[in-house]
Amino acid sequence: MLEYPLLGVIVNPDNTIQAAGGFIIQALPGTSAEIIEEIEKRLEKIQTISTMVRDGLTPEEILR
């Protein structure tokens, strides 16, 4: 079963947190192998979640 916890934190030199974020993707029973493969391909191409949060992307923009 597909499970991807994608988490990230960008820490400043003074040890404060600049950006942090994450999401979990879990395939439901019955999800086709083709769908899982497509999701995996797309995950390989995205920026780190913390970079997207730092850059001000909304949750909706991250999902797109």
Buried (B, 14 or more C-beta within 10 A) or exposed (E): EBEEEBEBBBEEEEEEEEBBBEEEEEBEEEEEEEEBEEBEEEEEEEEBBBBBBBEEBEEEEBEE
